Amino acid sequence: MSKPSFGEEFLLEDLYHPVLCFVMDPEKIVRNDFLLGSNKRVLVISGPNTGGKTVLLKAVGLCALMARAGFYLPCAGKAILPFFEKILVQIGDSQNLELSLSSFSGSVQNLKEMLEKADSKSLVLIDEILHATDPDEATALSRAILSRLQDMGAFAIVTTHLNGLKSSGQGSFENASMEFDPHRLSPTYRLRLGVPGSSRALEIALKLGLSESIVGEARKYLSTEKLAEQNAVDQLGSRERELDRKSTRLNSSHT
């Protein structure tokens, strides 16, 4: 646990969600360094289904609340963050039959309220932004919403499977992804800052028991661009893991 300090930087080293300590061996929990600068305050996190995006989002929000209350934070290193006066969150489906709200209309209503309340002292957390409508229009609307939050000076962390959003904000938003191991067909739960990631829906569906024949048939319908994207992400991930192994060996040889 780390004592928080307040500043313009948003840095949480070796961050983890404390509830994980109650459901698994603490030594096996994957911890991540979370970093978001004062210039680019919007972070778009992509990556595989079941890869840990929502858990990370909740862990960051929990740290913001705990710091305000004077608690130590679930980090093993530095814990520096702004003092947020407002923490605005949208996690889960916003559908409401009683209010005649579909998933999309409920989400838009929540986002509208967030934009009305957000300011430079706010933290905005949005899980699967505008996932329940046409992907192209959802990407365009999401980008406009995030740009507005950025202009306000709010910190915003968003998870998404929208391919257009992963790259459309380059130069404006920070990108990150949860890593996927293509050899084990499993998420590693490692956060990779600066790198967008693929959703890997087919591999996850296969691991969850969906028929190989159905997944194989689905793979035929993937575009060549999508296959090239996944191959590039896999190669980048392999190189990163190899560099990590070499760095670990080098550090071990010097101790």
Buried (B, 14 or more C-beta within 10 A) or exposed (E): EBEBEEEEBBBBBBBBBBEBEEEEEEEEBBBBBBBBEEEBBBBBBBBBBBBBBBBBBBBBBBBBEBBBEEBEBBBBEBBBBBEBEBBBBBBEEBBEEEEEBBBBBBBBBBBEEBBEEBEEBBBBBBBBBBBBBEBEEBBBBBBEBBBBBBEBEBBBBBBBBBBBBBBBBEEEBBBBBBBBBBEEBBBBBBBBBEBBBBBBEBBBBBBEEEEEEEBEEBEEEEEEEEEEBBEEBBEBBEEBBEEEEEEEEEEEEEE
